[in-house]
Every structure is written in structure tokens, then in C-alpha cells.
Amino acid sequence: MAAIESSAPRIVDSLLGAVRQLETVRDSRAVRAALRDCALAIEFRLDTLARELQPGPGGLDPSLLPAGRAVDAALRGVLLEAWALLRAGDPALSDRERIAAFARSVARAARQEAEFAFAQLSLPEALD
């Protein structure tokens, strides 16, 4: 999974890339790194979405606000799961079923985010 390299905080470029990384790592140290990358990707998306959900010029079309809030809630939920896994330590990080379930949760949130982005791009004014 690629990340933007610089002196700035690390930004993972894809939630689905984070899922792929979680699906391939095996030892708890690598799982911890993958979870951190995933949390960074989620936080980046939440930050971007927060700006879109603010009222006023440049904000979301009112018809998309419910979907935007749903994506926000889904991303926050998986971020809380990531933090819980990181706090739980090596036993949780070694639990392949738990990590796989988390990866599925992230994949669902990523699909929901992609559907939301498509809805934004499908608005007539998106072509302006």
C-alpha cells in the first residue's frame, strides 16, 4: 500500500489498500503497523468529509447530507474499532478472525464512501 512520503504526517492513499494490507500481514507487529495505516486513512477521510458536511458555500448538496452523515458514522465506527484493536495488544492483533472481521468492516465503509462519492459526481452541478 502506498503512502505519501514526506516530513508531513503519513497519509495512506486508500482504504481498500489498507484492507489488502490487513489481509496479507501475519505477525502482530505487522498487523499493528497495518492498523495504524488504516486508522490514518480513516482519519484523513473523516477530516475531508467534515469540511464537506459544514453548512455554507462549498458544502454538500442538501440531498446528500444524510448519506454524508452515514459515511461519517461508518468511518468513525471503524476508527473506534481500530483504536480498540491497537489498545488490546498482541493477543487481539494475533487473532486472525478478529482482524479479518475488522478488514471486512473497513471494506464496507470504503464501499459506502465510494458510493457517496459517485452520488456527488452524479449531481448535475458536479459537471460545472
Disulfide bonds with the S-S distance in Angstrom:
none
